[in-house]
């Protein structure tokens, strides 16, 4: 299964699971803002500018704070060293906005040009300025990567804004996401599984057959690995919670999980994990003999 392969990849480095007694430690990657100073319109303008900046390779298109902090795969980088300085032929981009926490998340797919990428970028804002640009960049060789499959299935999915009666309370969205992530260490958690539900993991897809009874529970672990440093972003209008986190507390194992809720249940899950691993095929199956939950 996908998650067993991930565990094996992480454990090859000799790490042991980092179990927490009272939940995950506070994330060092999120600025603490007691009084958010942003609007949804400001956040939307920032993500529009970010997509254009990535398309042209010109990060100056963003309203950057003079002391803006840049990160790639959860490591600090200089402004001139990030992929945002490279013009990319973007095939698809979608963004989510959290005006409570003053954060945005944009998922960008690049399947043409010299190298394919799937990128998940957070922007953190304060007083109308971007104070942090935080990108998770996945590319060939990373966990189950396949930009063609990621594009194919993303465009088949429904990411339209929800009717207000379909929305899920933010506290329940956090509870459900935590239950899913806690399932890596404790198989008796209770994630809000919806039916149908599909998980797009790097490029591997769990519902290639478009089954009306598909569940995102397929391929979940037996309970052996704790996920730490969880940093939440919630877009209530879109029914989305995005979580930046780390597998097993390891510094070199960053991850992004995006959950789409409809009527209180998971319906879509996207994951980006920039660690070496098996690859996915263009049809969303897994290459190299990896176990396939959709087989």
C-alpha positions, 0 to 999 in steps of 0.5 A: 500500500502507498503508506507502507511504502512511505513508511519504508522509505522514511525508516531507511534513514534510521528514524523512529516515530516521534510520538507526542503525548498531547498532540503535535508540537506547535508549528515553527513555520506559522507566524503567530498573529493574534489579530489577523490583518487581511481580507479575502479580497487581499488574499485573492489578489495575492494568489492571482499575483503569485500565479502570474509571478510563477508564470513569468519567473518574477516574484516582484509581482507580489506585494512583498514585505521588506523582511519577507521570509522564503522557504522551499520544502520547509527550509529557508532559502534566499529569494534568488534561489527559489523556483519562483524565479523560473518562468513555468508553463502552468497547466493548472492552478487553484488557490484557497484563502484563509482570512482568519489566519491570513494564509493562502495555498496555491496548487500549481501543475506544470507538465510541459517544458524542460521539467514537470512540477507539482507545487504547493505554495503558501503565502502568509500576509500581514497588513497587506504584505506577504511576509512569507513565501513557503513552497513545497516543490515536487518533481520527478523522483519524488513520492509517486510523482507524475504531473500528467496524472495529477493534471488529468485527475485534478481537472476531472474533480469538482473544486467549485465553491460550495453552497453554504448548506454543504459547508463544514464547521472549521473546528470539525475540519481540523478534527477530521484532518487530525483524525486522518493524520493521526491514523498513521500512528493509531489505526483506531482514529475516526476520519470522516470518510465520505463516499465517493472519495478519491485521493491524488497522491503525487500522481497516484489516484485511488479512484481511476475507475470512477467508482460511486462507492470509492473511499479514501480509506484505501491504502491507509496505514496500519498505524506506525508513524506520527505526523508532526508540525501541523500548520492549518489553512481553512477555506470555508467557502471551498470546503478545504483544509490544507495542512503543512506537516512533517512525517515522523518529525523528520526535518527532511520529510515535509508534506502537504495534505489538502482535504475537500469536505462536502457535507462534513465528509472527505470527498477529495484529498491531494498530497505532495511529499518531496521525498524520494520514492516510487513513481506513478504512471500517466494513468495514475497507477503506480510504477515499479511494482508498488502496491496499488489500492485501486487495483 
